[in-house]
Amino acid sequence: MADFSENPFAGPQATPFKEPPQYQPPGPFTSLSAPNPPTAAIEKAAPTVPPSDLKKMKELQSREEAIAKQEAELKAKEMQHPRVHPNNFPPLPPCCPIKPCCYVSLTEQIPPSEQWKMKLLTAVMIYYWVVLIYNFICTVAGLVVSTDTATYGTTMGVCIAYLFLFLPCSLFCWWYPAYYAYKNNSSLGYLWFFLVMSVQTIGFAINALGLPNLGAAGFINSVIVFNASKAVGAMFIICGLLWIVPIPFSAVLVFLVHRYYRSSGKSINEATQEAMTGAASNKYVRQAAVGAAKEGIKASVTGATS
């Protein structure tokens, strides 16, 4: 009779004190016939490149290498024999005894992304020159037709001062600082441009108002001169409108240049350090500092001996 205490479905009984089998790594001479499944899948999934495409890729690669070699040769030649550009700034007529002092090129020395801003700034500057000349014509006409010669005489005199002062100042005080800042990535140049161009924008607005005795033919002066001559009054109104036109352009330029300045990682501390470095490298500043130090030493020696 069978023993009903035994489980007919149980397998061979395992001894609880028997150690599990240890993993034995394959020996150095063991051959692995089965390929690695991921590697095999990658090899199967890799696309096959036709021979014609391989030939085109090799041709493109050889062309790129040839172009890179030519560029390297050109750079090496430029380093050995740098091009000498004639000075073209400031732009002066050939008959002028004063000659340009430096070379300026927007396409070669300004970052490509910022060239259109410098061109817009150049257009604003030339427009400003034209408005200054038209403003002078208006003030002369106002002096001719007005009975208040004292007021319009003062206005015309101030206008002449504007004409001879602000024509070069616009070139050297806010156009060239922006160019210098872009060319040399100068924090000091950027800050100088922000300051002067902001003041210039406010000056445009004041000139558009046309306050008496301030040298601008604007709206207020047009009301005064309109009684003497409607034609000259219309000229004054047109001049006031012309003064308004550059205000949004100059404000937008200040904003755009400031955004580029901030994105480049510049700061006021760098501008301060740059100003100190420039002052220290200036021979006139060094001479003045040495002279002041000598005078201080002499004064201290004289005081000690007396």
Secondary structure, DSSP 8 states (H G I E B T S, - for coil): ---TTS-TT------TTS---------TT----S--HHHHHHHHHS----HHHHHHHHHHHHHHHHHHHHHHHHHHHHHHS-------BS---TT-SS---B---HHHHS-GGGHHHHHHHHHHHHHHHHHHHHHHHHHHHHHHH-S-HHHHHHHHHHHHHHHHHHHHHHIIIIIHHHHHHHHHT-HHHHHHHHHHHHHHHHHHHHHHHT-TTTT---HHHHHHHHTT-HHHHHHHHHHHHHHHTHHHHHHHHHHHHHHHHHHTT--HHHHHHHHHHHHHH-HHHHHHHHHHHHHHHHHHHHHHH-
